[in-house]
């Protein structure tokens, strides 16, 4: 006899009331659902997350309880991620029957699965092209340095230990020298030992707020650019030789080199900015240690820290016109309001230009050639509960087509991670939707271990998907039952029921007066 039958029998015998019987049966059902969920969580976390988002725990567990179940799956994923970082080898395994490119793609896929930060995508792409990390060491060092700045003064609790664990795993992943790892761990300890009531400037965040400014020496840029034409010509010769050997028609030299130089310039600027950023952080660190020692262990006030950071930035970059954004409440509010207004004006102007001057085909061609770098903006992402039939991925508003092109297969989006706006998850774009706002499908929500009611806030990055990235996204998110073909009418929500843009994109102050920023 089952537990449910015993409750029914007790009610029939007059031992318990009908209410007691119903409550008892409900407890049995809840216990069974929890047992089934825990079994799935241990053996197939994806199905366990799907179980929540299909509503199979509704009626048994509250929204808050279901959210906690998802958090337990995320903690499980974090532990698996640290293990993968520690086990990763950058040397492609020579697998019988596979060529070097296939082995390299597998390693790239492995890197993408364990990557959490937007800056890691550029590192992963470099690895896909070169098979090592040597050319992006400054970018890697910057990621690690920024991680140490997340240690809050006075914090020696679980959050501090988790950051230490993550730093050690990343150092192992990128094969960083032991002396760098030791120095970064010591920096974490020093920050945790500081007085939590005293202000401490976050250099990484301050530099991130200035990412539109070219923070590197112009002379270094000019030296590299001077050699770029010859390097591009040599690269074209190799490309043409390969194309002819494979029986393909080679692209014209001028066209090919124009695109090649654009990519080289973008890569050069990122590399120089990463090197300068690292030098700025290390010089500021050295100044702060000395200044703190002079004040018997207390760091200087925030105004002094800001002035010295500005001095260091000017010294490193040679740009005496640089002014860092101040953190006073009034100044910050004015700065952010001005920034948002400029974004709105630029976006509206470009949107009007695209509608009145360019035909649709001309706009698509322009977007195809223009969209070669990630476009990042602050925003909010929610789950589109009506798109359960679509694969795991992102639905972009149709208004973005003119900016990023109309082929979803050539796009990817890094959306904010749940509970940590600094981290993110790379997802494929599976279509466009009518109305405003970026949404993810329920299957993507399950992959990210969030419930269908949650909203993700933070930086959103739209990326042109390279060939390696497309292969990874297909292997990671497309099941065998997904044919990758989307319905022609993929406007999931009619325009009149779409969520207003003001409720999707907010500014730093948390208000809703900002529209979609320009790409």
VEXLUM-396031 format. One line per field, with one value per residue (C-alpha): x, y, z. Coordinates in steps of 0.2 Angstrom, whole numbers, always signed. Layout:
N
px = X|...;
py = Y|...;
pz = Z|...;
end
This chain:
519
px = +0|+7|+8|-6|-17|-14|-19|-35|-39|-36|-49|-61|-59|-63|-46|-41|-51|-52|-41|-28|-29|-26|-12|-4|-6|+1|+17|+19|+18|+30|+43|+42|+44|+59|+67|+64|+72|+87|+90|+90|+101|+114|+113|+107|+107|+100|+84|+83|+83|+70|+59|+58|+55|+41|+32|+33|+37|+23|+10|+24|+36|+35|+44|+57|+60|+61|+74|+84|+84|+91|+104|+109|+112|+122|+133|+135|+140|+153|+162|+162|+169|+183|+187|+187|+199|+211|+211|+212|+227|+230|+239|+226|+225|+230|+214|+215|+205|+204|+215|+223|+209|+196|+206|+209|+190|+187|+199|+190|+173|+180|+187|+170|+160|+171|+172|+162|+169|+166|+185|+188|+179|+193|+206|+196|+196|+214|+217|+206|+217|+234|+232|+240|+238|+255|+248|+235|+244|+241|+222|+223|+233|+220|+206|+215|+220|+201|+196|+207|+198|+182|+188|+179|+190|+187|+180|+187|+171|+165|+164|+183|+187|+177|+186|+203|+197|+192|+209|+219|+208|+210|+229|+230|+218|+230|+246|+251|+268|+268|+275|+261|+248|+257|+257|+239|+234|+244|+235|+218|+224|+230|+213|+204|+214|+210|+197|+180|+174|+188|+185|+195|+195|+192|+204|+196|+179|+185|+195|+180|+169|+182|+183|+177|+194|+210|+221|+237|+252|+249|+268|+266|+250|+259|+274|+263|+252|+267|+271|+253|+252|+267|+260|+243|+251|+260|+244|+235|+248|+246|+227|+228|+240|+228|+213|+221|+227|+210|+202|+192|+191|+202|+194|+202|+217|+210|+194|+203|+216|+204|+194|+211|+217|+201|+203|+221|+218|+204|+215|+230|+219|+213|+231|+238|+224|+226|+245|+242|+228|+239|+253|+241|+234|+251|+258|+242|+244|+262|+257|+243|+254|+266|+253|+244|+260|+263|+246|+249|+239|+225|+222|+221|+204|+195|+199|+217|+216|+206|+219|+234|+225|+222|+241|+246|+234|+242|+260|+257|+247|+255|+238|+238|+220|+212|+200|+194|+175|+173|+163|+154|+135|+131|+146|+142|+123|+127|+140|+128|+114|+124|+131|+114|+107|+122|+118|+100|+104|+116|+105|+90|+100|+107|+90|+83|+97|+95|+76|+76|+93|+97|+86|+84|+97|+109|+107|+111|+126|+132|+129|+138|+154|+152|+148|+165|+167|+156|+143|+141|+128|+119|+102|+90|+85|+70|+63|+51|+39|+30|+46|+47|+48|+64|+82|+92|+97|+93|+79|+84|+72|+69|+74|+92|+93|+100|+114|+119|+112|+98|+106|+104|+117|+131|+127|+130|+126|+134|+120|+123|+125|+112|+118|+134|+133|+152|+150|+141|+135|+137|+122|+117|+104|+90|+79|+71|+55|+43|+43|+57|+69|+80|+74|+80|+71|+65|+78|+92|+85|+87|+105|+109|+100|+87|+68|+57|+52|+69|+77|+96|+103|+120|+131|+125|+137|+131|+145|+148|+150|+166|+167|+174|+161|+147|+153|+154|+137|+129|+138|+133|+115|+108|+101|+99|+80|+84|+85|+91|+77|+66|+48|+46|+34|+47|+39|+34|+25|+13|+19|+5|+9|+28|+37|+41|+59|+59|+56|+70|+84|+89|+102|+115|+103|+90|+78|+70|+73|+86|+82|+91|+109|+118|+128;
py = +0|+17|+32|+41|+25|+25|+43|+39|+23|+33|+46|+33|+25|+42|+43|+59|+73|+76|+92|+81|+68|+81|+89|+72|+67|+85|+82|+65|+72|+86|+74|+64|+79|+84|+67|+66|+83|+79|+63|+73|+86|+73|+65|+77|+95|+102|+91|+96|+114|+110|+102|+119|+129|+117|+121|+103|+110|+123|+119|+110|+124|+143|+154|+158|+139|+135|+150|+142|+125|+134|+142|+125|+119|+135|+131|+113|+121|+132|+118|+108|+124|+125|+107|+109|+124|+114|+100|+110|+108|+121|+107|+100|+81|+71|+61|+47|+51|+70|+84|+98|+110|+98|+95|+114|+117|+105|+114|+131|+123|+118|+135|+143|+132|+137|+156|+168|+185|+195|+199|+180|+179|+188|+177|+161|+168|+171|+153|+146|+155|+152|+137|+146|+161|+170|+185|+189|+188|+207|+204|+188|+197|+211|+199|+192|+209|+215|+199|+204|+221|+212|+208|+220|+228|+218|+203|+186|+176|+164|+177|+180|+161|+159|+173|+165|+148|+156|+166|+150|+140|+154|+155|+136|+138|+151|+143|+159|+159|+155|+172|+181|+170|+173|+191|+192|+181|+193|+208|+199|+197|+215|+221|+210|+216|+234|+244|+241|+258|+267|+271|+261|+265|+251|+255|+241|+249|+266|+261|+252|+267|+276|+262|+274|+284|+277|+274|+270|+280|+286|+283|+264|+264|+273|+261|+246|+253|+257|+239|+233|+235|+224|+211|+212|+209|+194|+187|+190|+180|+165|+166|+167|+153|+142|+147|+142|+126|+121|+126|+141|+159|+171|+187|+203|+209|+227|+220|+206|+218|+231|+219|+211|+229|+233|+217|+220|+238|+232|+219|+231|+244|+230|+224|+241|+246|+230|+233|+251|+246|+233|+246|+259|+246|+241|+259|+264|+249|+253|+271|+266|+254|+268|+281|+269|+265|+284|+285|+271|+258|+269|+273|+291|+299|+295|+313|+309|+292|+299|+313|+301|+288|+303|+307|+289|+287|+303|+297|+280|+285|+302|+310|+325|+329|+314|+317|+302|+302|+308|+297|+311|+308|+325|+323|+305|+308|+322|+312|+297|+308|+316|+300|+292|+308|+307|+288|+292|+306|+295|+280|+291|+300|+284|+276|+290|+290|+271|+274|+289|+288|+269|+256|+240|+230|+245|+245|+226|+228|+242|+233|+217|+227|+239|+226|+218|+222|+218|+231|+232|+241|+240|+233|+220|+203|+192|+175|+174|+161|+160|+153|+136|+127|+137|+131|+139|+156|+175|+184|+201|+215|+218|+236|+229|+221|+237|+237|+219|+211|+199|+182|+176|+162|+174|+183|+178|+188|+187|+191|+195|+180|+177|+185|+193|+207|+206|+189|+183|+168|+167|+162|+160|+172|+161|+174|+192|+197|+211|+224|+231|+222|+207|+190|+173|+157|+145|+132|+146|+150|+132|+132|+147|+139|+153|+152|+158|+173|+180|+195|+197|+214|+221|+223|+214|+211|+207|+199|+194|+175|+169|+152|+144|+152|+146|+128|+130|+137|+123|+109|+117|+123|+114|+96|+83|+87|+106|+108|+126|+132|+146|+149|+163|+173|+173|+189|+179|+193|+205|+223|+229|+217|+219|+226|+244|+248|+259|+244|+234|+247|+257|+269|+268|+277|+264|+275|+271|+286|+277|+269|+256|+262|+263|+248;
pz = +0|-5|+7|-2|+0|+18|+20|+10|+21|+37|+31|+26|+43|+52|+59|+51|+43|+24|+26|+35|+21|+8|+17|+19|+1|-4|+7|-1|-19|-14|-7|-22|-34|-23|-24|-43|-44|-33|-43|-60|-52|-48|-65|-78|-72|-88|-86|-68|-73|-87|-74|-65|-80|-87|-71|-64|-47|-47|-33|-23|-21|-20|-33|-20|-16|-35|-36|-22|-32|-47|-36|-30|-48|-52|-37|-44|-61|-53|-44|-61|-69|-57|-60|-79|-77|-67|-79|-95|-106|-119|-130|-141|-139|-155|-158|-170|-186|-182|-190|-180|-184|-176|-161|-159|-161|-147|-135|-140|-136|-119|-116|-120|-109|-94|-98|-87|-92|-108|-110|-111|-128|-136|-128|-133|-151|-151|-145|-159|-172|-164|-152|-138|-126|-129|-139|-126|-110|-105|-107|-96|-83|-83|-80|-65|-58|-60|-50|-35|-35|-31|-14|-2|+12|+28|+19|+24|+23|+10|-4|-2|-2|-18|-26|-21|-28|-44|-46|-43|-56|-69|-66|-69|-84|-93|-87|-77|-69|-50|-45|-54|-45|-28|-31|-35|-20|-9|-16|-12|+6|+8|+2|+13|+28|+25|+35|+28|+33|+22|+4|-9|-28|-40|-54|-66|-64|-67|-83|-89|-88|-99|-112|-126|-124|-132|-116|-125|-132|-149|-153|-150|-161|-175|-174|-176|-190|-200|-202|-205|-224|-227|-214|-223|-240|-234|-226|-242|-252|-241|-242|-261|-262|-251|-261|-278|-271|-265|-282|-275|-282|-272|-266|-274|-265|-261|-253|-243|-237|-232|-221|-214|-209|-200|-190|-186|-181|-169|-162|-160|-151|-139|-136|-133|-121|-111|-109|-104|-92|-83|-81|-74|-62|-56|-54|-44|-33|-29|-26|-14|-4|-1|+3|+15|+24|+26|+35|+47|+37|+32|+13|+7|+5|-12|-19|-17|-25|-40|-43|-42|-54|-66|-65|-68|-83|-91|-87|-95|-110|-113|-115|-104|-108|-100|-85|-76|-70|-52|-40|-31|-31|-40|-53|-56|-59|-71|-80|-83|-88|-101|-107|-109|-118|-130|-133|-136|-149|-158|-159|-165|-178|-185|-185|-194|-207|-210|-213|-224|-234|-236|-244|-234|-244|-243|-224|-223|-233|-223|-207|-213|-216|-201|-187|-184|-166|-151|-146|-127|-117|-100|-100|-93|-101|-96|-102|-116|-110|-127|-136|-128|-145|-149|-145|-131|-136|-138|-147|-152|-156|-175|-173|-171|-188|-197|-184|-183|-199|-202|-201|-183|-186|-188|-171|-153|-137|-120|-107|-89|-77|-63|-47|-54|-67|-70|-77|-92|-103|-122|-131|-149|-157|-163|-170|-169|-161|-163|-150|-139|-127|-128|-122|-119|-123|-109|-114|-112|-95|-90|-97|-87|-71|-69|-67|-81|-69|-67|-75|-78|-76|-82|-98|-114|-128|-146|-155|-173|-172|-179|-188|-172|-161|-173|-171|-152|-151|-162|-152|-135|-138|-153|-149|-162|-163|-167|-186|-183|-194|-186|-191|-204|-192|-177|-170|-154|-146|-155|-155|-144|-130|-131|-115|-117|-119|-104|-93|-101|-102|-86|-83|-69|-57|-59|-68|-85|-96|-107|-124|-133|-134|-151|-157;
end
